[in-house]
Amino acid sequence: MSRLSEMMNEAVEYIKKIDDTTPEIGIILGTGLGSLVNEINITNKIPYKDIPHFPVSTVMSHAGEFVIGDLHGKKVVAMQGRFHYYEGYSMQEVTFPVRVMRALGAETLIVSNACGGLNPLFKQGDIMLITDQIGVLMPDNPLRGANDESIGERFPDMYDCYTSSLIELAEKVALENNLKVQKGVYVGVTGPNLETAAEYRFLRMIGADVVGMSTVPEVIVAVHMKMKVLGISCVTDLCLADALKPANIEEIIKIANETEPKLTKLVSEVVKGM
């Protein structure tokens, strides 16, 4: 047994002593999706600091709890607060909770994030269904190092890494609930600084519609462990190289808060329809 397997087993054993639910869906409650926790019929909340080998979020707005419960009849486990490479964690630490969710039984991962819009057709407050990602610009990969074949194959195929059937379901739900959604490619960068105008221009040239500092490593690990994935981005600011303005953090937070009810509705109804 590899050290990673041992760590996963120890985390799962601890969680199972508190709640022996077998979740169907794992959810990362990123920016714009925090209020989804109010829709969950919660059976247990476990602080990250109590779970063996879990990192602890250093981002002030992230609660740092593992939430277990029921959402529209589906057993779910949700991360109330995620981890970022820029916080100083390794990619293996950033993605460890996804591995634990899968080891608990979750076969689907739903992940959300706040992002900057690179596509000139996008507006602040838009919701984008992620159809693909660009991760080669990130300085490390969560799969680097020895591979445990009992967890996942050495060279996972990232084809359809954002599951097309889930994207179709999300589009159907959006139409039924009069929610406008975009579709596009997410590029992951290290952060925590925002990019320069030249960098935004470069990212757009290589095919990205939005840019953010998360999601890519979690999705790589989800695919490594054969999970289906739905990714959703909230466009909180515009990153148009030729019309760039200084970032306004208060406005970004305001946009995220205004978009949250729509994003929560979308994900809640998607879970109901799964």
N, C-alpha and C positions, 0 to 999 in steps of 0.2 A: 504494500500500500504506500502511495506517495505521501509526502508531507501535506500536499494540498488536500488529498482525500481525507487524511486524518483531521485536518482543520475543519473541513466541511462537516465531517461526521460529529465532531465535538460541538460545533455550533448547532447542528440539527438536533442532537441529543438534548442539549440544553433547552431549545425551543419546545421540543416535544414533551418535556417534563411539565411545561407550563400550559401548552395547548397542543393537543395531538391531531388538530385539523390537518387534512391533506388538501392544500389549496390547488385550485385549477389554474388560477391566473395570478401572476405577479405584476405589481404596478409600482412604478417609480414616480412618486408625486413631485415632479419638478415644478418650476415656476409656472403659474397659471392653472395648476391642477391641485393645489393644496386643499381646497375646500371639498374635494371629492371625499375626503375622509369623513365628512359629515353625512354622506350618503351611505356609508358602510355601517352595517349592524355589527359593531365591534365586540369581539369576545375577549380579546387581550391586546394590550400594548406592552411591548418589551423595549426598554431603553437599549440603544446600541451598546452603551458602555457595559451592559450586563452580559452581552452575548460573546462567547469566546471568539477571539480573533477578529471581531468587528472593529473597523476604524470608527472614529467619532467625528461627526461633521463640525467644521469650524466656521461654517457660514451662518451668520446670525439668524437669518430667516428660516433656517432648516431645523425642525423640531428634534430630529435624531431619535426616532422610535420606529420599531417594527410593529405594524398594525395588522392584526389577524381578525378576519370576520367574514361577513356574508354581504354580497352586493347583488341584488336582483336574483337571488337563489344560487348564485355562484360563490364558491369558497375562494376567498382572495387573501393575499398577503401583500401589504403595501409598505413601501419605504417612505416614511415621512421625513424627508431629508436625504439628499444624495451626497456623494463624494466626488471631488474633482482632482485631477492631476495637479492643478496649480496650488492646491492646498499643501502639497508636499508629500502626498501619498504615492506609492508605486501604482502602476496600472493593475497589478494583481490585487492590491488592497482596494482600489476603486471598484473593481468588479466582483469582489468576493461576495457581497450580498446577493448578486444575481445568481451566483453558483449555489448559494444556500437556498434561495427560493426554488431553484430547479430541483435541488436535492430533497426539498420538502414535498415535491410533487407537481409544482406549477409547470404547465406545458406551454403557456403563452406569457409573453412579456409585453406590457404596455408602458411606454416611456414618453414623458413630455419634457419640454425644455423651453426656455426663453431664447430668442435668437435675434440676430440682426439681419434685416432684409437686404439682399444684394440684387434681387430681381427688380427692375424698375417698374414692373407691373404690380408689385406688392405694396400694401399700405400698412401703416402702424395699426396693430390690432387684428391683423389677418391671422387666421389659423391655417397652418400648412400641414398636410399629410405628407410624411417623408416617404418618398419612393425609392431613394437610394442614398448612399453616403460616400464621402471622400474622407478617408482616414490616414492616407499616406503622409500627410504633413505633420502628424503628431509624432513626437520624438521617441515613442516606445509603443510596444504592442503587448496587450495582456497575455498573449500566448507565447511570448518569448521565453525560452528556457526549455527544460525537459518537459515532455508531454506525457500525461497519464492517459493511456488509451481507454481506460475504464471510464474516463470522464468525457473524452471527446477525441476525434481523430487529429492527427498531426497537421494536416493541411485542409481545414474546413473550407468548403465552397461557399463564397458569399453571394452566390446567385440567389435572387429573390430574398435577400436578407430582411427586407421589410415585406412581410407576407402579403402577396397580391390579393388573396381572398379577404384579408382583414381590411385592406385599403378599400376594396369594393364595398364591404359592409359599412365602413365609416362614411363613404360617399353616400350610400343609400340612407343612412341615419341622418346625415346632414341635410339631405334633400327633404326628408320627411319632417324635419324639425326647423326648416327654413334657416339653416345655418350655412353661411357662405364659407367654403373651404378652398384653399389653393392646394396644389400638389407640386413637389419639387425635391431637389437634392440638397442635403445638409452636409456642410463641410465642418469637420471638427478641428479646432486649433487649441493650443496649450493654454493661452491666457496667462495671468489675469488681466493684462493690459488689453485695451481695445486696439484694433488694427489701424494702420495708417491708410491714407487714401490710396497709395500705390498698392498696398496689400489687398485692399478691397477690390481694386481693379483686377489684380492678378487672380483672386479667388473667383471672381465672376467669369474671367476668361477661361478658367479650367472647368467651368460647368456648374458652379454652385449657385443655388438660389437663396440660401440663407447660411449664416455662419454662427457657430456657438462653441462653447468650451466643455461640452459633455457628450453623452449619448453614444458616440462612436465606440468607445471601449466596451460599454455595457452590451451593445448590440453584437459586437464580435464574440463576446463570451456567450451570449444567448445562442447565437448560431452554432458555436462550438459544442454546446450542450443540447442541440436539436430543439430549440424552442421556436415557436412562431412569434413574430414581432410586429407590433403596431407602434409607430413613432409619430408624434404630433408636436409641432413647433408653434410657439406663439411669437409673432413678429412684434417685438417691443420697440425697435428703433430701426431707422433706415440707414443703410451703409452704402450710399451711392457715391462713388468716388468723385464724380464731377459736380456733385451738389451737396458736399459734406458739410455738416455743421457740428459744433461742439456737442458732445454727449450731455444730455440732461437727465441725471439719475432720477430725479423726482418725477419727470415725465415718463420715463421708462417704467417705473414702479406703478404709476397711475394707469398706464396702458395695460400692464399685466393684470392689475386688479379689475379693470373694466372688462377684460377678455375672459377672466376666470369663470364667470357663470356659464358662458357659451362653451368653453372647453370642458367644463365639468359635465354639462348636459350631454355633450357629444360622447364623451367616454362612458358615462353612465349608461346611455342608451346602447352604445356598442356592446358593452358587457351584457346587457339584457338580451341583445340579439345574437350573442355567441352560442 
